[in-house]
């Protein structure tokens, strides 16, 4: 059983930056595909970025390309999401997720992820 804990959210002005971190415990971190999702009020949870088990491949939603960077540190059991040029529409609760060990590919579907953190709020003011 993997436990995930996010941190790093907060309030930032438009154009600013934040770095989210997700600390994993209870499993072999390098065995899991990891993803970041977000959910704004009244909207469905949506894929933001994902990273392969080795950390060698990354995937981004169109809304995140060029502004967000996902990275992993298997030695520290963490996955991070660097966010630059933030916009008010980036305001949401951001969740870290891990996909079961049988799977090797990043999925954009939240239902394909088995473990979730509690989320961290990101608010971007205009």
N, C-alpha and C positions, 0 to 999 in steps of 0.2 A: 504494500500500500504506500503510495507516494503522497506526501504532504507538500503543498505549495503555499508560500507566503509572499505576497507582493508588497513592495514598498516604493516610495519615491514620488507618489502622486502629490498634487497640490494645486495652488492657484497661481497662474502665470498670465502675463499680458500677451496679447496676440503678437506673434513674431518671436516670442521667447522660446526657451528650451527646457526640457525636463528629461530625466533619465530614470526609467522604472527598472526595478530589479525584482527578480523572482528567485527565492531561495527554496531549493528542493531537499527533502529528506525522506528517508524510509525506503529508498530504492536505489538502483544503480543508475545514476543520472544519465550517463552516456548511452543508456539503452532506450531512451525515450525521444520521440519526436516532440518538439516543444512549439507552442504557439502562443501568440498574444491575440486576444479578442477584446472588443469593447462593446458597451451597451449604453446608449443614450436614453433618457427618459422617453417612454412611449415608442421606442424602436426595438427591433430585434437585435440580438447579439450578432456582431459581425466580425469577420476575420480581419486582422490587421497585418500580422506578419508571422512567419513560421521558420523554423530552422531544423535541419536534418539532425540525426543522432550524432553524426561526427562533427557537426558544425560547419561542414564544408559547403552546404547549399542553403540558400536563404530564399524566401518567397515573400512578396509583399502585395497587399491590396493596392489597387490603383491610387487610392487616396493617400497611401503612405509612401509610395515610391518617390525617391529623391529627397524625402524629408525625415523618414524614420530609418533606424538601423537596428537590426536584431543581432545579438551576439550571444555566445555561450562560453562559459568557463567550466569545463568538466571537472577541473581540479577543485573548484570552489562550489560546485553544484549550483551554479546560478545561470540564469538567462536574463539578459538585459534588453531593454528597448530604449534606445536614444531617440528623442523626438526633437526636431528643430523646426523653426518656422511655423510654430503652432498657430492654429486658427480657431476661432470660436466653435466651429463645427467639429473640432476634435474633442470637445467637452463630452465626457462619458466616464463610466466606471470601466477601468481596464482590468482584464483578467488574464492570468497566466494559466496555461493548460498543458497537460501532457497526454500524449497518445500512447495507448497500450503497447507493450513490448513486442507484440507480434507484428506491428506495422512499421514500415520503413519510410513511408512517404508523408509529406506534409499534406494535410487536408484543410480546405477552407470551411468545412462543415463543422460546426460546434458539436454536433451529435457524434462525431468520430473521435472525440477526446474523452478520456475516461476520468481524468483527475483535474480538479480545478482549485484555484486559490479563492480567497474571499473577495478579492477585488480591491482596487485602489482608485480613488476619485481623482480625476484630472479635470480642472476647470480652467478654461481659457477665456479671459475677458477681452472685450473689444475696445 
